[in-house]
C-alpha cells in the first residue's frame, strides 16, 4: 500500500480532549473562549438524512482544533443550531470538513450562510493520493486506519448501540467487517448496524463519535495533508482558493435544481415503452430469432406445467351387483339403489381430477405467456451462443460468454437489434428515475455529486447521474429553464486533445490542433496514414497536410468504414491498447482484420504520433523518480498507482482539462459578479461544459462573457501556445446543449 504524496504517521485520537456541551445557553461564552479566527477548525455535522431531502436536519455538530473537540447537540435546544452557525460566520473561523459538499450545504440551505470554508479534506486526500490501488478508499474511516494509523475506528460504541436497540440492516453467520457479534454457539450472528439511524443515539454516544470524526479530520489536515499542500504552490492554490467556491456553486446548483417538463417526460416515456414493444415484437418474430424463442417457450411450458397427471378420477366402485329379486319375486331394494348409482355414473361420465384441472390451468396460462426474457443475461447467452452459434469474442470476469454492449456489437444486425432494445430500456429507466426524483411542488430535480468523484478530479453524479445522462433529444428536451429564464451554454472545443498537443509537442497533433492548424478531421488524418485504408481515403482528394472543407466532407461520405476503423484505432491506442486489443475491438464492431494487419496499423499509428510515446516515457521517468506521482499540465501533482502507469498520459490530460475547466468556472463567476448579472448554475461542471440560467435581457451579454471574454482571461492564465476555445449559445433546453444539430433537427 502506497500513498505517493502522502506519508502515514502515528496520530492517535486525542481522547483526553473530547467534551460535550451540556448547556447550549453557554454557547456565546464557550465560543468566545475557544474560537480563534486564525486557526483552522474541523467541523462535522451529525444529521438525520441528507441535506438534499427537505425534511432532513442536523442533530448536532462537532468542532475540533488544537484545544481538542467539542460536540454541540441541537435536539435539546431548537435555537442552538442557528446560533452556532451564526457565531461561526461572525468570527469567520477557517473551517475544514471531510466532504465539505455535505457539511457546507446545511447552513447555506437553512440560513443562507456561507461560512469561511478553508478546505475539504476528502478532496485533498483523494487529489493527493489518486493512485487507484485495488480497494482504495478515501473516506474518513479509511483515513483513520490507513493514514492516521488508529488501531480501530470510532464506530464500535455507536454500532453496538444501534444493534442493541434494533437498528439492524442485515444478519449473517459469516464474520463481517463492521458487524457486531451477538449470541453464542449456533445462535451467534454478525449484525450490520443501520447507520441511517445513528442520529437516534444518545448524546453521550453520538457526541463521542462525532468528536472523534472531527478530531480525525483536524489531525489528517494539520499533520498529513496541509504539509503536502505547502510544498506545491499550485496544489495549495487549487485546494484553498479554487475548490471552496466551486463546492459552493455545486451546492447552490443542487439547492435550485433543474426544471422538468413532467407532462412531456411522461409522454415521451410512454413513447419509448411503445417503441420497445415494437422492437421486441419485431425481433422475437424475426426469422433469425423466432425458432429459438419457440424452443425456449416449449421448454418453459414443460417445466411450468410438469408431468400431466391422470385426467379423470377413478370410477366409483359400486361393488358387486346384489340380487335383483327378492325371494318373493319382487325387485330388490338393494339392487334398485345399486342400479340407480350405475345409471347416474353413466350419465355423468368420467370426472376430471383436481390435479389435472390445476395442471391444465398452469399449462394454458404458460402457453399464452412469452417466456423469453430479453433482459436476462443467461437467456440471452443461451440464445446467442448455444442456439445461434455466435463465436465467443468476449468473456465476463467469471469466464462466461459476455452479452454486454461490446459483445452484441460483434454479432452483426441481430446483436444490434438486441442492443437497441437494451439501450431503449435504459432510457425508460432514466425517465422513471427522473420522474421519481422530481419534486411535485416545484417540478424540479436536484442531482447530487461526489466531489471529486474520479481519479482525475472530475465529478461523478448520483440521483440522477447527470454526468452519464443519455444523449437522446426527446429525453433531454424535458430538462428546461424555469419560466421567464433562459440558459446560456458554453462547451470547450477539444480541450483534452489540445492539452495533449500542448504537453506532448507531438508534430502530428500539432498539425491538427496547433495554433496555425487548418480545419481538419482527426480520424481522417489518422486513417490517411494507416496501411490498408489510407490509400482509399487519400483517393477522395483528402490531404492530411492540406485539408479543405470540401475534401473532408467527400472523404467522410465515401470512406465511412475506413474513418470508423481509424476512429477505433485512435481511441483504443490513446488508452494504451496493443495490436491484440485493436484487433479485438475492430472484430467486436464487425470489422475483422488479421493480427498482422493490426500490428501494421498499430505501428503506423505510433509512428504518426511518436511524440506522445516520447512524452509518456518522460512521465514514466518522472513517476519513478518521484516514487508515485507526476505533475499535470498546470503543475498540480497527481499520484498514480504503479500498476496504472499505462494510464499516465490520460490521467495527466484529463486532470489538466478539468483543472482548466475549474479555472474557467471561476473566471465566469467573477465576470458575472463584476457586471452585477443575476444568474444561477444549472450544470456548472458538465465534463468540459458549463450551463447557467439568466434573465433573457442578459443572455447576449452573458454569451459574450462566457464565449469570448472568459477565454481571453483563461488563455492568459494558462499561458499555452494553443488557445483554448469554446462556443457559447443561448439554448432552450438540455437537448440543444448536448445533441448535435438538435435545433436543425426540430
TANOR-V543770 format. One record per residue. PHI is phi in degrees with one decimal (999 if undefined). Layout:
# TANOR-V543770
[[PHI] [PHI]]
This chain:
# TANOR-V543770
[[999] [-132.8] [-118.8] [54.7] [-75.7] [-102.2] [-122.2] [-59.8] [-152.2] [-72.0] [-130.6] [-64.7] [-63.0] [-90.1] [-61.1] [-76.0] [-116.2] [-107.5] [-148.5] [-119.6] [-75.2] [-76.9] [-125.0] [-71.5] [-68.0] [-89.6] [-54.2] [-60.2] [-67.4] [-59.4] [-66.6] [-64.2] [-80.0] [-96.5] [-74.0] [-136.0] [-66.6] [-98.8] [-107.3] [-68.4] [-126.2] [-85.3] [-127.6] [-141.4] [-82.4] [-108.2] [-135.2] [-99.3] [89.9] [-96.6] [-63.8] [-73.4] [-94.7] [-54.6] [-90.7] [-77.1] [-159.8] [-73.0] [-110.8] [176.1] [-143.0] [-108.6] [-124.7] [-141.6] [-146.5] [-64.5] [-87.6] [120.2] [-122.3] [-132.8] [-106.6] [-114.8] [-78.2] [-107.4] [-64.1] [-79.7] [-139.6] [-64.7] [-97.3] [-61.6] [-59.0] [-66.6] [-62.7] [-62.2] [-66.4] [-70.0] [-68.7] [-62.1] [-69.4] [-61.7] [-87.0] [49.8] [-68.2] [-65.9] [-109.1] [-126.6] [-153.1] [-90.6] [89.9] [-65.0] [-59.3] [-82.5] [-72.5] [-70.2] [-73.1] [-61.0] [-66.8] [-70.1] [-68.2] [-89.5] [-131.8] [55.7] [-108.7] [-100.3] [-74.7] [-83.2] [-75.8] [-94.3] [-166.1] [-113.1] [-71.2] [-62.1] [-63.3] [-61.3] [-58.2] [-69.6] [-72.5] [-94.2] [-136.8] [-78.2] [-99.5] [84.7] [-72.4] [-53.4] [80.4] [-65.2] [-134.5] [-128.2] [-70.7] [-67.0] [-66.1] [-64.5] [-64.4] [-58.4] [-89.3] [-78.9] [-101.6] [-82.9] [60.4] [-68.7] [-65.8] [-152.3] [-77.8] [-92.4] [-94.3] [-57.1] [-61.6] [-66.1] [-62.4] [-64.3] [-64.1] [-60.2] [-64.1] [-69.1] [-108.2] [85.3] [-95.0] [-115.9] [-89.9] [-160.2] [-132.8] [-151.0] [-76.7] [-79.2] [-61.2] [-131.3] [-61.3] [83.0] [-87.5] [-114.1] [-81.6] [-136.2] [91.6] [-132.9] [58.7] [-66.9] [-87.9] [-66.5] [-140.8] [-94.3] [-104.2] [-90.3] [-69.8] [-88.0] [-65.3] [-63.4] [-100.3] [-65.5] [-61.7] [-78.9] [-63.2] [-62.7] [-56.6] [-61.1] [-88.8] [-65.8] [-64.2] [-62.8] [-60.8] [-65.0] [-60.5] [-70.4] [-62.9] [-64.0] [-61.6] [-63.5] [-61.5] [-65.9] [-64.0] [-58.3] [-69.6] [-71.9] [-91.9] [-122.9] [-80.1] [-61.4] [-58.0] [-70.2] [-59.7] [-68.6] [-74.2] [-124.7] [-55.6] [-65.4] [-64.4] [-61.0] [-61.3] [-65.3] [-78.2] [-98.4] [-107.1] [-90.4] [-74.9] [-57.2] [-66.1] [-65.6] [-62.2] [-59.4] [-61.2] [-66.4] [-65.5] [-61.0] [-62.4] [-70.2] [-61.0] [-70.4] [77.8] [-120.5] [-70.9] [-119.3] [-81.9] [-62.8] [-61.5] [-67.0] [-65.4] [-62.1] [-62.7] [-67.2] [-59.8] [-65.7] [-60.2] [-63.1] [-63.4] [-63.7] [-65.5] [-63.3] [-60.6] [-64.0] [-63.8] [-64.9] [-60.9] [-62.8] [-69.2] [-66.9] [-98.1] [-71.3] [-58.0] [-74.1] [-108.5] [-54.9] [-59.9] [-74.9] [-62.9] [-62.7] [-61.0] [-64.2] [-62.4] [-62.7] [-61.8] [-69.1] [-60.4] [-64.5] [-68.4] [-70.7] [-78.7] [75.7] [-70.8] [-73.4] [-79.0] [-57.3] [-74.0] [-115.8] [-68.3] [-63.7] [-61.4] [-67.3] [-80.9] [-84.3] [84.8] [-66.9] [-67.9] [-73.9] [-57.2] [-78.2] [-121.6] [-78.2] [-62.2] [-81.8] [95.5] [-84.3] [-68.8] [-70.9] [-64.7] [-62.3] [-66.0] [-62.0] [-65.6] [-62.4] [-68.5] [-62.7] [-65.0] [-62.0] [-65.9] [-64.2] [-63.1] [-65.6] [-69.0] [-73.4] [78.2] [-66.8] [-99.3] [-63.5] [-78.7] [-62.8] [-61.6] [-69.3] [-60.4] [-65.4] [-61.0] [-65.5] [-64.2] [-63.1] [-64.5] [-65.5] [-65.5] [-66.0] [-64.3] [-92.0] [-114.7] [-86.7] [-92.0] [-74.1] [-102.8] [-66.6] [-92.2] [-91.3] [-61.8] [-65.0] [-69.0] [-64.8] [-62.3] [-58.9] [-63.2] [-76.5] [-97.1] [-78.7] [-92.1] [-90.4] [61.8] [-68.3] [-69.1] [-81.0] [-96.9] [-126.1] [-121.2] [-75.2] [-61.2] [-90.3] [87.2] [-86.5] [-58.7] [-83.4] [-127.9] [-81.6] [-59.0] [-62.0] [-65.2] [-64.8] [-62.7] [-85.2] [-110.8] [66.3] [-64.4] [-61.9] [-61.2] [-66.1] [-67.4] [-60.8] [-65.9] [-59.7] [-67.4] [-60.9] [-64.7] [-66.9] [-67.7] [-62.2] [-64.1] [-61.9] [-62.8] [-66.2] [-62.6] [-60.8] [-63.0] [-62.6] [-66.0] [-64.9] [-87.8] [-76.8] [-72.7] [-65.4] [-79.4] [-105.9] [56.2] [-126.4] [-114.3] [-124.7] [-64.4] [-108.2] [-147.8] [-104.5] [-127.5] [-75.7] [-109.4] [-122.5] [-67.4] [-97.4] [103.0] [-66.4] [-79.2] [-125.8] [-102.8] [-157.6] [50.1] [-90.9] [-82.5] [-65.8] [-68.1] [-120.8] [-64.7] [-66.3] [-87.3] [-116.5] [-55.4] [-62.5] [-72.6] [-70.6] [-71.8] [-81.3] [-94.4] [-143.5] [-66.2] [-68.3] [-55.7] [81.8] [-124.1] [-134.4] [-105.9] [-117.3] [-118.2] [-132.6] [-120.5] [-65.1] [-92.6] [47.7] [-66.6] [-70.9] [-59.7] [-65.1] [-61.1] [-60.5] [-63.8] [-63.8] [-81.9] [-86.2] [58.7] [-67.3] [-61.2] [-63.4] [-63.6] [-62.4] [-64.1] [-88.8] [-114.7] [-61.6] [-61.6] [-111.3] [-68.5] [-78.6] [-54.0] [-146.6] [-121.7] [-62.6] [-74.2] [-67.4] [-58.5] [-66.4] [-59.7] [-65.3] [-106.8] [-94.3] [-65.2] [95.0] [-126.8] [-61.4] [-62.8] [-67.1] [-65.3] [-68.3] [-65.9] [-76.0] [103.5] [-72.2] [-120.3] [-58.5] [-87.9] [-131.9] [-77.2] [-129.8] [-59.4] [-68.3] [-70.8] [-63.6] [-63.6] [-65.5] [-65.4] [-61.1] [-74.1] [-89.4] [-127.9] [-62.5] [-66.3] [-64.3] [-65.9] [-64.6] [-61.7] [-62.8] [-63.9] [-61.1] [-64.5] [-64.3] [-64.7] [-69.0] [-65.2] [-57.5] [-100.7] [83.9] [-68.2] [-92.5] [-57.3] [-61.6] [-66.0] [-62.0] [-60.4] [-62.4] [-62.9] [-67.7] [-62.7] [-59.0] [-85.2] [81.3] [-121.1] [-74.6] [-134.5] [-77.4] [-63.5] [-65.0] [-66.1] [-64.0] [-64.9] [-66.3] [-65.7] [-61.1] [-65.6] [-65.8] [-62.1] [-76.6] [-71.0] [-67.9] [-117.9] [-64.5] [-63.6] [-67.7] [-65.1] [-63.0] [-66.7] [-61.5] [-62.5] [-62.2] [-64.8] [-63.0] [-66.1] [-63.6] [-60.9] [-66.8] [-62.9] [-84.3] [61.1] [121.7] [-145.5] [-136.5] [-91.9] [-85.2] [-65.7] [-99.3] [96.2] [-89.3] [-73.1] [-130.8] [-87.7] [-137.9] [-62.0] [-58.5] [-81.2] [-112.7] [-66.0] [-64.2] [-95.9] [-55.8] [-61.0] [-69.2] [-61.2] [-66.0] [-68.0] [-66.2] [-66.3] [-65.6] [-59.9] [-70.7] [-60.5] [-63.8] [-63.8] [-65.3] [-57.5] [-60.6] [-59.4] [-62.1] [-65.4] [-61.5] [-57.3] [-65.9] [-63.6] [-67.5] [-66.8] [-61.8] [-98.4] [53.4] [-90.7] [-78.3] [-154.8] [-138.6] [-74.8] [-101.3] [-141.1] [-70.9] [-121.3] [-109.1] [65.7] [-124.0] [-144.9] [-134.7] [-126.5] [-129.0] [-115.3] [-140.4] [-71.0] [-55.0] [-66.1] [-98.4] [-59.8] [-67.6] [-65.7] [-64.3] [-60.1] [-67.4] [-62.3] [-76.2] [-93.6] [-126.3] [-61.8] [-62.4] [-72.3] [-61.0] [-69.6] [-61.0] [-66.1] [-66.6] [-72.8] [-71.5] [75.7] [-82.0] [-74.5] [-93.3] [-75.1] [-79.4] [-127.1] [-166.5] [-122.3] [-100.8] [-142.5] [-84.9] [-123.1] [-86.9] [-165.4] [-70.5] [-63.5] [-65.1] [-85.0] [-116.0] [-107.2] [-60.9] [60.4] [-63.3] [-59.4] [-68.4] [-69.6] [-103.7]]
